[in-house]
Structures are given as structure tokens and as C-alpha cells.
Amino acid sequence: MELKKQIGRRIKELRKNKSLTQEKFAEMIDTAQNTLSYIEAGAHFCSADTLEKIIDVLEIEPHELFEFGHFKHQNQLIEEIIEILNNNPNKVKDIYKIVKALVN
């Protein structure tokens, strides 16, 4: 996935985590709603000034905007989980309990 799309998707995720509508968030970062829509869709990239406003309004550290690991494909995540478990066999029972609690 290209960087513009990843950043846009992450901005949208963080905005929704703050329970902000696109309209309200656009107002808070002093941009048009359709511009924000293009940014979140990965069609446009924002300026450095807008990026700073986004970080300020979302109350995050700049590096948090670039945390995309959870956007990985499901199969890739499963492979990584299996690798972690293979490297930490003493944690298998704990992870099993956590997964069972999440499912139930």
C-alpha cells in the first residue's frame, strides 16, 4: 500500500478514535471537508502545516501517524503471531487464554 493511502487511512482511524466527524475535524485543522476526504482516501497528501495541525488536534506524537502495522493483511498477521509463539513457547498458554477471552 502506498504511503499516501496508509497515512490517509491512519488519519481517518485516529480521527474516528476521537469521535470526530470529518466535518468537525476539517474545521479544527482549518481545511475544507472535501480536502480532508481526499487526504483520508489517499488521493492527496497534506502540507506540512496541515500535518502539524492534524497531529496537534489528534493529540498524538508525530511517529504515531506512521504506525501502520495493524493494517497488514490478515494472513501476514497470522504468520507473525505464529512466529512470535514459536519463538516464545512459554507464552502459548497465556496467548491462548487471551484469544479465548476475546472470542467469548
Buried (B, 14 or more C-beta within 10 A) or exposed (E): EEEBBBBBBBBBBBBEEEEBEBEBBBBBBEBEBEBBBBBBEBEBEBEEEBBEBBBEBBEBEEEEBEBBEEEEEEEEEEEEEEEEEEEEEEEEEEEEEEEEEEEE
